[in-house]
Amino acid sequence: MEKIITDYGYRCFGIQDPLRIITGLLKNKPDLIFLDLVMPITSGYEVCEQIRKTPSLANIPIVIVTGNDGLIDRVRTKFVGANGFLGKPIQASAVTKMIDKYLEDKQSNLTKSGKQSNLISISETGIITPQHQAAVNSIRKQVLVVDDDQNIREVVSMCLHKLKGWDVLTAASGQEGLNGIQINNPDVIILDVMMPEMDGLAFLRRLRSTSATKQIPVILLTANRYLPDKSLLTELGVVETISKPFLPVNLVRQIDKALLN
C-alpha cells in the first residue's frame, strides 16, 4: 500500500499500534485515511467511530480495506462513518482511484504532496450525515424481527437501531418469535414469509388468534415470487410488504411510512 501511494506522488505514513492511531492522526493531519478492518486489540469499525468523534479529524475521508466483502460489512462501514470500500487483494489502480476520488478538490489547489495516513480499510461510498441522524424518532419503539436468515436479522436490526434509535429484538424462527412476544410486547413485527417449520403465514394466524397480540402491526419481508394473495394479507393484518433484496436505508423509510399510516 505504501509503495503504491508514494509511487503515485503522495507522502504516506503508517500506524501499526491501534492505541496510537488517534494521536498519530492528530500529529500528522492526513488528507485521506486507509483503515484496516482487522487489527489486534480493536477493529476498524471501532477506530472509525473514534475518528468521527474527534472534531479535528471528523471530516477526513476514510476508506476501509478488507477481504470481507459482504452486505453486513458494507452496511456497517456506512454506519460508522466510512466513505469508501476497498477490497483485498489490493490493486494499485483501485488505490489510485480512491485517491483521485477523495482528493480531487485538493488536487486543484495543491501539488501531489498531500499527506495521507495508511491504515487500510473497506466501505461503500456514503456517510451517515447529521440530516440522517435528525430523522431519529422522538418516540422509541420496540421492534421484533423474525427471519431465519441471520444476515437479514443483522442488517434490519442495525438499520433500525442506528437510524431510528429503536430497540430491536430478533428471532430465528416463528416459534422463537411467538415465545419472545410473551416476554416483550413489540410495537411492530417485521416478518419473513419463507421460513422452515413455521412460515410467516402460520405465524400470523397464531399471532391473530390471541387478543393480546392480534393488534400488533406486521410488516412482511418477502421475495416477489413468494408474495401471498393481497386479500389474505389484509385479512391477517399485514400493514406493508417489503420485497427482497432491499436497500437498508429504504427499508427504514418504508417501515416509517407504514407505521405512520
PyRosetta script that sets phi, psi and omega in degrees:
from pyrosetta import init, pose_from_sequence

init()
pose = pose_from_sequence("MEKIITDYGYRCFGIQDPLRIITGLLKNKPDLIFLDLVMPITSGYEVCEQIRKTPSLANIPIVIVTGNDGLIDRVRTKFVGANGFLGKPIQASAVTKMIDKYLEDKQSNLTKSGKQSNLISISETGIITPQHQAAVNSIRKQVLVVDDDQNIREVVSMCLHKLKGWDVLTAASGQEGLNGIQINNPDVIILDVMMPEMDGLAFLRRLRSTSATKQIPVILLTANRYLPDKSLLTELGVVETISKPFLPVNLVRQIDKALLN")
pose.set_psi(1, -47.1)
pose.set_omega(1, -178.7)
pose.set_phi(2, -59.9)
pose.set_psi(2, -42.5)
pose.set_omega(2, -179.0)
pose.set_phi(3, -64.6)
pose.set_psi(3, -40.7)
pose.set_omega(3, 179.5)
pose.set_phi(4, -60.6)
pose.set_psi(4, -44.3)
pose.set_omega(4, -176.9)
pose.set_phi(5, -68.7)
pose.set_psi(5, -46.2)
pose.set_omega(5, -179.1)
pose.set_phi(6, -68.0)
pose.set_psi(6, -36.4)
pose.set_omega(6, 177.4)
pose.set_phi(7, -65.3)
pose.set_psi(7, -24.3)
pose.set_omega(7, -179.9)
pose.set_phi(8, -85.3)
pose.set_psi(8, -1.9)
pose.set_omega(8, 173.8)
pose.set_phi(9, 98.7)
pose.set_psi(9, 15.2)
pose.set_omega(9, 179.9)
pose.set_phi(10, -112.8)
pose.set_psi(10, 154.3)
pose.set_omega(10, 172.7)
pose.set_phi(11, -82.5)
pose.set_psi(11, 145.8)
pose.set_omega(11, -174.3)
pose.set_phi(12, -140.4)
pose.set_psi(12, 141.1)
pose.set_omega(12, 171.7)
pose.set_phi(13, -136.8)
pose.set_psi(13, 154.0)
pose.set_omega(13, -177.9)
pose.set_phi(14, -119.4)
pose.set_psi(14, 150.0)
pose.set_omega(14, 175.0)
pose.set_phi(15, -127.6)
pose.set_psi(15, 117.8)
pose.set_omega(15, -177.2)
pose.set_phi(16, -99.6)
pose.set_psi(16, -24.8)
pose.set_omega(16, -178.5)
pose.set_phi(17, -88.1)
pose.set_psi(17, 110.4)
pose.set_omega(17, -178.3)
pose.set_phi(18, -56.6)
pose.set_psi(18, -28.6)
pose.set_omega(18, -178.1)
pose.set_phi(19, -74.9)
pose.set_psi(19, -12.4)
pose.set_omega(19, -178.2)
pose.set_phi(20, -112.3)
pose.set_psi(20, 11.2)
pose.set_omega(20, -176.3)
pose.set_phi(21, -63.4)
pose.set_psi(21, -51.9)
pose.set_omega(21, -176.8)
pose.set_phi(22, -62.6)
pose.set_psi(22, -46.1)
pose.set_omega(22, 179.8)
pose.set_phi(23, -64.1)
pose.set_psi(23, -37.6)
pose.set_omega(23, 178.2)
pose.set_phi(24, -65.3)
pose.set_psi(24, -39.7)
pose.set_omega(24, 178.6)
pose.set_phi(25, -68.7)
pose.set_psi(25, -40.5)
pose.set_omega(25, 178.3)
pose.set_phi(26, -63.3)
pose.set_psi(26, -35.5)
pose.set_omega(26, -179.4)
pose.set_phi(27, -72.6)
pose.set_psi(27, -42.0)
pose.set_omega(27, -173.1)
pose.set_phi(28, -95.6)
pose.set_psi(28, -19.3)
pose.set_omega(28, 179.1)
pose.set_phi(29, 46.1)
pose.set_psi(29, 69.2)
pose.set_omega(29, -178.6)
pose.set_phi(30, -71.9)
pose.set_psi(30, 162.0)
pose.set_omega(30, 175.5)
pose.set_phi(31, -94.4)
pose.set_psi(31, -18.7)
pose.set_omega(31, -179.1)
pose.set_phi(32, -153.7)
pose.set_psi(32, 140.6)
pose.set_omega(32, -177.8)
pose.set_phi(33, -119.9)
pose.set_psi(33, 127.7)
pose.set_omega(33, 168.8)
pose.set_phi(34, -103.6)
pose.set_psi(34, 118.7)
pose.set_omega(34, -171.2)
pose.set_phi(35, -117.4)
pose.set_psi(35, 121.9)
pose.set_omega(35, 179.2)
pose.set_phi(36, -71.9)
pose.set_psi(36, 135.4)
pose.set_omega(36, -178.5)
pose.set_phi(37, -75.5)
pose.set_psi(37, -35.4)
pose.set_omega(37, -176.4)
pose.set_phi(38, -107.9)
pose.set_psi(38, 114.4)
pose.set_omega(38, 179.8)
pose.set_phi(39, -139.6)
pose.set_psi(39, 157.0)
pose.set_omega(39, 176.1)
pose.set_phi(40, -69.0)
pose.set_psi(40, 150.8)
pose.set_omega(40, 176.7)
pose.set_phi(41, 75.5)
pose.set_psi(41, -50.9)
pose.set_omega(41, -177.1)
pose.set_phi(42, -131.1)
pose.set_psi(42, 178.8)
pose.set_omega(42, 178.5)
pose.set_phi(43, -118.6)
pose.set_psi(43, 163.3)
pose.set_omega(43, 177.6)
pose.set_phi(44, -60.6)
pose.set_psi(44, -32.8)
pose.set_omega(44, 177.9)
pose.set_phi(45, -60.4)
pose.set_psi(45, -47.3)
pose.set_omega(45, -178.1)
pose.set_phi(46, -65.6)
pose.set_psi(46, -40.4)
pose.set_omega(46, 178.9)
pose.set_phi(47, -64.3)
pose.set_psi(47, -42.0)
pose.set_omega(47, 179.8)
pose.set_phi(48, -60.4)
pose.set_psi(48, -42.6)
pose.set_omega(48, 178.1)
pose.set_phi(49, -63.0)
pose.set_psi(49, -39.9)
pose.set_omega(49, 178.3)
pose.set_phi(50, -63.4)
pose.set_psi(50, -42.1)
pose.set_omega(50, 179.6)
pose.set_phi(51, -62.1)
pose.set_psi(51, -44.2)
pose.set_omega(51, -178.4)
pose.set_phi(52, -67.2)
pose.set_psi(52, -22.1)
pose.set_omega(52, 178.8)
pose.set_phi(53, -88.8)
pose.set_psi(53, -4.3)
pose.set_omega(53, 178.6)
pose.set_phi(54, -96.7)
pose.set_psi(54, 110.2)
pose.set_omega(54, -172.0)
pose.set_phi(55, -50.1)
pose.set_psi(55, -44.7)
pose.set_omega(55, -176.0)
pose.set_phi(56, -74.9)
pose.set_psi(56, -9.5)
pose.set_omega(56, -180.0)
pose.set_phi(57, -113.4)
pose.set_psi(57, -7.4)
pose.set_omega(57, -168.3)
pose.set_phi(58, -59.4)
pose.set_psi(58, -29.0)
pose.set_omega(58, -175.2)
pose.set_phi(59, -100.2)
pose.set_psi(59, 4.4)
pose.set_omega(59, 179.2)
pose.set_phi(60, -74.3)
pose.set_psi(60, 128.4)
pose.set_omega(60, 177.6)
pose.set_phi(61, -60.4)
pose.set_psi(61, 138.0)
pose.set_omega(61, 179.3)
pose.set_phi(62, -123.8)
pose.set_psi(62, 128.6)
pose.set_omega(62, 176.4)
pose.set_phi(63, -117.4)
pose.set_psi(63, 120.2)
pose.set_omega(63, -178.7)
pose.set_phi(64, -96.1)
pose.set_psi(64, 127.7)
pose.set_omega(64, -178.2)
pose.set_phi(65, -110.4)
pose.set_psi(65, 130.0)
pose.set_omega(65, -177.6)
pose.set_phi(66, -158.4)
pose.set_psi(66, 163.0)
pose.set_omega(66, 174.7)
pose.set_phi(67, -86.2)
pose.set_psi(67, -9.7)
pose.set_omega(67, 179.5)
pose.set_phi(68, -88.8)
pose.set_psi(68, 112.7)
pose.set_omega(68, -177.1)
pose.set_phi(69, -119.6)
pose.set_psi(69, 52.4)
pose.set_omega(69, -178.6)
pose.set_phi(70, -104.1)
pose.set_psi(70, 168.8)
pose.set_omega(70, -178.8)
pose.set_phi(71, -59.6)
pose.set_psi(71, -42.6)
pose.set_omega(71, -178.6)
pose.set_phi(72, -60.7)
pose.set_psi(72, -44.7)
pose.set_omega(72, -179.4)
pose.set_phi(73, -63.3)
pose.set_psi(73, -42.7)
pose.set_omega(73, -178.6)
pose.set_phi(74, -66.4)
pose.set_psi(74, -41.6)
pose.set_omega(74, 179.0)
pose.set_phi(75, -66.3)
pose.set_psi(75, -45.1)
pose.set_omega(75, -176.6)
pose.set_phi(76, -64.3)
pose.set_psi(76, -36.4)
pose.set_omega(76, 179.6)
pose.set_phi(77, -63.9)
pose.set_psi(77, -32.0)
pose.set_omega(77, 176.2)
pose.set_phi(78, -65.4)
pose.set_psi(78, -44.6)
pose.set_omega(78, -175.7)
pose.set_phi(79, -66.3)
pose.set_psi(79, -30.1)
pose.set_omega(79, 179.6)
pose.set_phi(80, -86.7)
pose.set_psi(80, -2.2)
pose.set_omega(80, 173.0)
pose.set_phi(81, 98.2)
pose.set_psi(81, 14.3)
pose.set_omega(81, 177.5)
pose.set_phi(82, -75.6)
pose.set_psi(82, 151.7)
pose.set_omega(82, -178.0)
pose.set_phi(83, -98.2)
pose.set_psi(83, -36.2)
pose.set_omega(83, -171.5)
pose.set_phi(84, -132.2)
pose.set_psi(84, 161.4)
pose.set_omega(84, -176.3)
pose.set_phi(85, -126.9)
pose.set_psi(85, 121.0)
pose.set_omega(85, -178.4)
pose.set_phi(86, -130.0)
pose.set_psi(86, 120.0)
pose.set_omega(86, -176.3)
pose.set_phi(87, -89.6)
pose.set_psi(87, 158.2)
pose.set_omega(87, 174.4)
pose.set_phi(88, -100.6)
pose.set_psi(88, 150.8)
pose.set_omega(88, 0.1)
pose.set_phi(89, -67.8)
pose.set_psi(89, 147.5)
pose.set_omega(89, -174.9)
pose.set_phi(90, -73.6)
pose.set_psi(90, 130.0)
pose.set_omega(90, 176.8)
pose.set_phi(91, -108.1)
pose.set_psi(91, 135.5)
pose.set_omega(91, -177.7)
pose.set_phi(92, -57.0)
pose.set_psi(92, -41.3)
pose.set_omega(92, -178.4)
pose.set_phi(93, -63.3)
pose.set_psi(93, -35.0)
pose.set_omega(93, 179.4)
pose.set_phi(94, -70.1)
pose.set_psi(94, -38.0)
pose.set_omega(94, 179.2)
pose.set_phi(95, -65.8)
pose.set_psi(95, -48.4)
pose.set_omega(95, -178.8)
pose.set_phi(96, -65.4)
pose.set_psi(96, -31.3)
pose.set_omega(96, 176.9)
pose.set_phi(97, -64.6)
pose.set_psi(97, -41.2)
pose.set_omega(97, 177.3)
pose.set_phi(98, -64.6)
pose.set_psi(98, -41.9)
pose.set_omega(98, 178.9)
pose.set_phi(99, -59.8)
pose.set_psi(99, -48.7)
pose.set_omega(99, -179.9)
pose.set_phi(100, -62.1)
pose.set_psi(100, -39.5)
pose.set_omega(100, -176.5)
pose.set_phi(101, -65.3)
pose.set_psi(101, -46.4)
pose.set_omega(101, -172.7)
pose.set_phi(102, -94.0)
pose.set_psi(102, -12.4)
pose.set_omega(102, 178.9)
pose.set_phi(103, -114.0)
pose.set_psi(103, 16.0)
pose.set_omega(103, -176.5)
pose.set_phi(104, -57.9)
pose.set_psi(104, -44.4)
pose.set_omega(104, -178.6)
pose.set_phi(105, -66.1)
pose.set_psi(105, -38.8)
pose.set_omega(105, -180.0)
pose.set_phi(106, -69.1)
pose.set_psi(106, -33.8)
pose.set_omega(106, -178.2)
pose.set_phi(107, -65.0)
pose.set_psi(107, -25.2)
pose.set_omega(107, -179.9)
pose.set_phi(108, -74.9)
pose.set_psi(108, -17.1)
pose.set_omega(108, -178.0)
pose.set_phi(109, -115.0)
pose.set_psi(109, -19.7)
pose.set_omega(109, -175.3)
pose.set_phi(110, -125.9)
pose.set_psi(110, 155.6)
pose.set_omega(110, 171.3)
pose.set_phi(111, -77.2)
pose.set_psi(111, 168.1)
pose.set_omega(111, -177.3)
pose.set_phi(112, -75.7)
pose.set_psi(112, 69.3)
pose.set_omega(112, 175.0)
pose.set_phi(113, -132.8)
pose.set_psi(113, 17.4)
pose.set_omega(113, -178.7)
pose.set_phi(114, -65.3)
pose.set_psi(114, 149.1)
pose.set_omega(114, -179.8)
pose.set_phi(115, -83.5)
pose.set_psi(115, 146.2)
pose.set_omega(115, 176.5)
pose.set_phi(116, -144.0)
pose.set_psi(116, 144.5)
pose.set_omega(116, 177.6)
pose.set_phi(117, -97.4)
pose.set_psi(117, 138.7)
pose.set_omega(117, -177.6)
pose.set_phi(118, -109.7)
pose.set_psi(118, 95.2)
pose.set_omega(118, 177.2)
pose.set_phi(119, -113.3)
pose.set_psi(119, -31.0)
pose.set_omega(119, -178.8)
pose.set_phi(120, 86.0)
pose.set_psi(120, 132.0)
pose.set_omega(120, -176.6)
pose.set_phi(121, -156.7)
pose.set_psi(121, 178.3)
pose.set_omega(121, 179.2)
pose.set_phi(122, -146.0)
pose.set_psi(122, 139.9)
pose.set_omega(122, 174.6)
pose.set_phi(123, 175.7)
pose.set_psi(123, 161.7)
pose.set_omega(123, 176.0)
pose.set_phi(124, -95.8)
pose.set_psi(124, 146.6)
pose.set_omega(124, -176.3)
pose.set_phi(125, -52.9)
pose.set_psi(125, 131.8)
pose.set_omega(125, 176.0)
pose.set_phi(126, 136.2)
pose.set_psi(126, 137.6)
pose.set_omega(126, 178.8)
pose.set_phi(127, -119.1)
pose.set_psi(127, 146.5)
pose.set_omega(127, 172.3)
pose.set_phi(128, -75.8)
pose.set_psi(128, 112.1)
pose.set_omega(128, -173.0)
pose.set_phi(129, -88.4)
pose.set_psi(129, 165.2)
pose.set_omega(129, 175.7)
pose.set_phi(130, -57.1)
pose.set_psi(130, -30.5)
pose.set_omega(130, 178.5)
pose.set_phi(131, -63.7)
pose.set_psi(131, -39.7)
pose.set_omega(131, 177.1)
pose.set_phi(132, -63.9)
pose.set_psi(132, -43.7)
pose.set_omega(132, -178.3)
pose.set_phi(133, -64.9)
pose.set_psi(133, -31.6)
pose.set_omega(133, -179.2)
pose.set_phi(134, -68.9)
pose.set_psi(134, -16.4)
pose.set_omega(134, -178.1)
pose.set_phi(135, -79.8)
pose.set_psi(135, -4.0)
pose.set_omega(135, -178.5)
pose.set_phi(136, -62.6)
pose.set_psi(136, 131.8)
pose.set_omega(136, -179.0)
pose.set_phi(137, -65.0)
pose.set_psi(137, 143.0)
pose.set_omega(137, 175.5)
pose.set_phi(138, -73.7)
pose.set_psi(138, -23.8)
pose.set_omega(138, 178.2)
pose.set_phi(139, -95.1)
pose.set_psi(139, 120.7)
pose.set_omega(139, -178.0)
pose.set_phi(140, -82.8)
pose.set_psi(140, 122.5)
pose.set_omega(140, -179.2)
pose.set_phi(141, -106.0)
pose.set_psi(141, 158.7)
pose.set_omega(141, 174.6)
pose.set_phi(142, -113.8)
pose.set_psi(142, 125.3)
pose.set_omega(142, -173.9)
pose.set_phi(143, -118.4)
pose.set_psi(143, 137.4)
pose.set_omega(143, 173.7)
pose.set_phi(144, -108.0)
pose.set_psi(144, 123.6)
pose.set_omega(144, 177.8)
pose.set_phi(145, -106.6)
pose.set_psi(145, 119.0)
pose.set_omega(145, -179.3)
pose.set_phi(146, -114.3)
pose.set_psi(146, 108.3)
pose.set_omega(146, -178.5)
pose.set_phi(147, -159.1)
pose.set_psi(147, 136.9)
pose.set_omega(147, -179.1)
pose.set_phi(148, -79.6)
pose.set_psi(148, -8.4)
pose.set_omega(148, 179.3)
pose.set_phi(149, -91.7)
pose.set_psi(149, 114.4)
pose.set_omega(149, -177.3)
pose.set_phi(150, -60.9)
pose.set_psi(150, -39.3)
pose.set_omega(150, -180.0)
pose.set_phi(151, -61.1)
pose.set_psi(151, -42.6)
pose.set_omega(151, 179.1)
pose.set_phi(152, -63.5)
pose.set_psi(152, -44.0)
pose.set_omega(152, 179.9)
pose.set_phi(153, -59.5)
pose.set_psi(153, -43.2)
pose.set_omega(153, -177.8)
pose.set_phi(154, -68.2)
pose.set_psi(154, -43.3)
pose.set_omega(154, -179.3)
pose.set_phi(155, -63.9)
pose.set_psi(155, -49.3)
pose.set_omega(155, -179.0)
pose.set_phi(156, -62.1)
pose.set_psi(156, -44.2)
pose.set_omega(156, -179.7)
pose.set_phi(157, -60.6)
pose.set_psi(157, -45.9)
pose.set_omega(157, -178.7)
pose.set_phi(158, -62.4)
pose.set_psi(158, -44.5)
pose.set_omega(158, -179.3)
pose.set_phi(159, -61.6)
pose.set_psi(159, -50.5)
pose.set_omega(159, -175.9)
pose.set_phi(160, -67.2)
pose.set_psi(160, -36.1)
pose.set_omega(160, -178.9)
pose.set_phi(161, -74.8)
pose.set_psi(161, -44.3)
pose.set_omega(161, -176.6)
pose.set_phi(162, -74.5)
pose.set_psi(162, -43.2)
pose.set_omega(162, -174.8)
pose.set_phi(163, -86.6)
pose.set_psi(163, -27.9)
pose.set_omega(163, -175.8)
pose.set_phi(164, -115.7)
pose.set_psi(164, -17.6)
pose.set_omega(164, -178.2)
pose.set_phi(165, 75.9)
pose.set_psi(165, 17.4)
pose.set_omega(165, -178.2)
pose.set_phi(166, -81.3)
pose.set_psi(166, 153.7)
pose.set_omega(166, 172.9)
pose.set_phi(167, -83.1)
pose.set_psi(167, 128.9)
pose.set_omega(167, -175.1)
pose.set_phi(168, -120.6)
pose.set_psi(168, 126.4)
pose.set_omega(168, 173.5)
pose.set_phi(169, -107.6)
pose.set_psi(169, 149.3)
pose.set_omega(169, -179.9)
pose.set_phi(170, -129.3)
pose.set_psi(170, 153.3)
pose.set_omega(170, 176.2)
pose.set_phi(171, -142.1)
pose.set_psi(171, 137.7)
pose.set_omega(171, -176.5)
pose.set_phi(172, -90.2)
pose.set_psi(172, -2.8)
pose.set_omega(172, -180.0)
pose.set_phi(173, -152.9)
pose.set_psi(173, 164.7)
pose.set_omega(173, 178.4)
pose.set_phi(174, -61.7)
pose.set_psi(174, -43.6)
pose.set_omega(174, -178.4)
pose.set_phi(175, -65.7)
pose.set_psi(175, -39.9)
pose.set_omega(175, 177.5)
pose.set_phi(176, -62.7)
pose.set_psi(176, -37.8)
pose.set_omega(176, 177.6)
pose.set_phi(177, -64.3)
pose.set_psi(177, -44.5)
pose.set_omega(177, 178.9)
pose.set_phi(178, -63.4)
pose.set_psi(178, -38.6)
pose.set_omega(178, 177.6)
pose.set_phi(179, -64.1)
pose.set_psi(179, -39.3)
pose.set_omega(179, -179.2)
pose.set_phi(180, -66.2)
pose.set_psi(180, -33.0)
pose.set_omega(180, -179.7)
pose.set_phi(181, -66.4)
pose.set_psi(181, -29.1)
pose.set_omega(181, 179.0)
pose.set_phi(182, -66.4)
pose.set_psi(182, -27.8)
pose.set_omega(182, -178.4)
pose.set_phi(183, -93.0)
pose.set_psi(183, -43.1)
pose.set_omega(183, -179.4)
pose.set_phi(184, -114.6)
pose.set_psi(184, 154.7)
pose.set_omega(184, 179.4)
pose.set_phi(185, -117.3)
pose.set_psi(185, 85.5)
pose.set_omega(185, -174.8)
pose.set_phi(186, -67.2)
pose.set_psi(186, 151.5)
pose.set_omega(186, 176.7)
pose.set_phi(187, -77.6)
pose.set_psi(187, -27.4)
pose.set_omega(187, -179.0)
pose.set_phi(188, -154.2)
pose.set_psi(188, 151.2)
pose.set_omega(188, 178.6)
pose.set_phi(189, -119.8)
pose.set_psi(189, 130.7)
pose.set_omega(189, 173.0)
pose.set_phi(190, -105.9)
pose.set_psi(190, 119.0)
pose.set_omega(190, -165.4)
pose.set_phi(191, -125.6)
pose.set_psi(191, 131.5)
pose.set_omega(191, 173.4)
pose.set_phi(192, -80.9)
pose.set_psi(192, 144.9)
pose.set_omega(192, 179.5)
pose.set_phi(193, -80.2)
pose.set_psi(193, -51.1)
pose.set_omega(193, -173.8)
pose.set_phi(194, -91.4)
pose.set_psi(194, 102.9)
pose.set_omega(194, 176.5)
pose.set_phi(195, -138.1)
pose.set_psi(195, 149.3)
pose.set_omega(195, 177.8)
pose.set_phi(196, -71.1)
pose.set_psi(196, 159.4)
pose.set_omega(196, 177.3)
pose.set_phi(197, 67.6)
pose.set_psi(197, -67.7)
pose.set_omega(197, 177.2)
pose.set_phi(198, -124.8)
pose.set_psi(198, 111.0)
pose.set_omega(198, -178.9)
pose.set_phi(199, -81.3)
pose.set_psi(199, 179.4)
pose.set_omega(199, -175.8)
pose.set_phi(200, -61.5)
pose.set_psi(200, -38.0)
pose.set_omega(200, -178.9)
pose.set_phi(201, -68.5)
pose.set_psi(201, -39.8)
pose.set_omega(201, 177.1)
pose.set_phi(202, -64.4)
pose.set_psi(202, -39.2)
pose.set_omega(202, 177.1)
pose.set_phi(203, -60.5)
pose.set_psi(203, -45.7)
pose.set_omega(203, -179.1)
pose.set_phi(204, -61.5)
pose.set_psi(204, -41.7)
pose.set_omega(204, -178.9)
pose.set_phi(205, -64.0)
pose.set_psi(205, -39.7)
pose.set_omega(205, 177.0)
pose.set_phi(206, -65.8)
pose.set_psi(206, -40.9)
pose.set_omega(206, -178.0)
pose.set_phi(207, -63.3)
pose.set_psi(207, -44.0)
pose.set_omega(207, -176.4)
pose.set_phi(208, -77.2)
pose.set_psi(208, -11.1)
pose.set_omega(208, -178.4)
pose.set_phi(209, -82.5)
pose.set_psi(209, -7.7)
pose.set_omega(209, -178.2)
pose.set_phi(210, -115.5)
pose.set_psi(210, 130.2)
pose.set_omega(210, -176.6)
pose.set_phi(211, -60.8)
pose.set_psi(211, -32.0)
pose.set_omega(211, -177.2)
pose.set_phi(212, -71.0)
pose.set_psi(212, -21.7)
pose.set_omega(212, -175.4)
pose.set_phi(213, -121.1)
pose.set_psi(213, -3.9)
pose.set_omega(213, -171.6)
pose.set_phi(214, -66.8)
pose.set_psi(214, -20.3)
pose.set_omega(214, -177.2)
pose.set_phi(215, -96.8)
pose.set_psi(215, -0.7)
pose.set_omega(215, -178.3)
pose.set_phi(216, -69.6)
pose.set_psi(216, 124.5)
pose.set_omega(216, 178.5)
pose.set_phi(217, -63.1)
pose.set_psi(217, 140.9)
pose.set_omega(217, 179.3)
pose.set_phi(218, -125.0)
pose.set_psi(218, 131.7)
pose.set_omega(218, 174.5)
pose.set_phi(219, -112.0)
pose.set_psi(219, 127.3)
pose.set_omega(219, -173.5)
pose.set_phi(220, -96.1)
pose.set_psi(220, 131.2)
pose.set_omega(220, 171.4)
pose.set_phi(221, -101.5)
pose.set_psi(221, 125.9)
pose.set_omega(221, -176.5)
pose.set_phi(222, -156.4)
pose.set_psi(222, 151.6)
pose.set_omega(222, 167.1)
pose.set_phi(223, -78.4)
pose.set_psi(223, 143.9)
pose.set_omega(223, -175.1)
pose.set_phi(224, -53.9)
pose.set_psi(224, -35.6)
pose.set_omega(224, -176.3)
pose.set_phi(225, -70.6)
pose.set_psi(225, -14.0)
pose.set_omega(225, 179.7)
pose.set_phi(226, -108.4)
pose.set_psi(226, 15.0)
pose.set_omega(226, -175.9)
pose.set_phi(227, -70.9)
pose.set_psi(227, 119.0)
pose.set_omega(227, 179.3)
pose.set_phi(228, -68.9)
pose.set_psi(228, 170.2)
pose.set_omega(228, 179.3)
pose.set_phi(229, -60.8)
pose.set_psi(229, 136.2)
pose.set_omega(229, -175.5)
pose.set_phi(230, -61.9)
pose.set_psi(230, -38.0)
pose.set_omega(230, -179.8)
pose.set_phi(231, -64.7)
pose.set_psi(231, -35.3)
pose.set_omega(231, 177.3)
pose.set_phi(232, -67.3)
pose.set_psi(232, -41.1)
pose.set_omega(232, 179.1)
pose.set_phi(233, -63.1)
pose.set_psi(233, -40.9)
pose.set_omega(233, 178.5)
pose.set_phi(234, -63.8)
pose.set_psi(234, -42.0)
pose.set_omega(234, 178.8)
pose.set_phi(235, -61.2)
pose.set_psi(235, -35.9)
pose.set_omega(235, -178.0)
pose.set_phi(236, -89.2)
pose.set_psi(236, 5.8)
pose.set_omega(236, 173.3)
pose.set_phi(237, 78.2)
pose.set_psi(237, 28.1)
pose.set_omega(237, 177.2)
pose.set_phi(238, -80.8)
pose.set_psi(238, 125.0)
pose.set_omega(238, -176.0)
pose.set_phi(239, -91.6)
pose.set_psi(239, -18.9)
pose.set_omega(239, -178.5)
pose.set_phi(240, -162.9)
pose.set_psi(240, 147.7)
pose.set_omega(240, 172.2)
pose.set_phi(241, -119.7)
pose.set_psi(241, 135.1)
pose.set_omega(241, -179.2)
pose.set_phi(242, -121.4)
pose.set_psi(242, 125.6)
pose.set_omega(242, -175.6)
pose.set_phi(243, -84.1)
pose.set_psi(243, 142.9)
pose.set_omega(243, 171.3)
pose.set_phi(244, -93.6)
pose.set_psi(244, 146.2)
pose.set_omega(244, -5.6)
pose.set_phi(245, -75.2)
pose.set_psi(245, 158.3)
pose.set_omega(245, -178.0)
pose.set_phi(246, -131.8)
pose.set_psi(246, 156.6)
pose.set_omega(246, 172.8)
pose.set_phi(247, -85.8)
pose.set_psi(247, 128.2)
pose.set_omega(247, -175.9)
pose.set_phi(248, -51.8)
pose.set_psi(248, -45.6)
pose.set_omega(248, -178.1)
pose.set_phi(249, -66.5)
pose.set_psi(249, -39.2)
pose.set_omega(249, 177.8)
pose.set_phi(250, -65.3)
pose.set_psi(250, -33.7)
pose.set_omega(250, 178.3)
pose.set_phi(251, -58.9)
pose.set_psi(251, -44.9)
pose.set_omega(251, -179.9)
pose.set_phi(252, -62.1)
pose.set_psi(252, -43.0)
pose.set_omega(252, 179.4)
pose.set_phi(253, -62.3)
pose.set_psi(253, -41.8)
pose.set_omega(253, -179.4)
pose.set_phi(254, -65.7)
pose.set_psi(254, -40.0)
pose.set_omega(254, 178.5)
pose.set_phi(255, -65.6)
pose.set_psi(255, -43.7)
pose.set_omega(255, 177.0)
pose.set_phi(256, -56.1)
pose.set_psi(256, -47.8)
pose.set_omega(256, -178.2)
pose.set_phi(257, -63.0)
pose.set_psi(257, -42.2)
pose.set_omega(257, -179.4)
pose.set_phi(258, -62.7)
pose.set_psi(258, -41.1)
pose.set_omega(258, -177.6)
pose.set_phi(259, -71.7)
pose.set_psi(259, -34.0)
pose.set_omega(259, 177.4)
pose.set_phi(260, -66.5)
pose.set_psi(260, -35.2)
pose.set_omega(260, -179.7)
pose.set_phi(261, -76.0)
pose.dump_pdb("model.pdb")
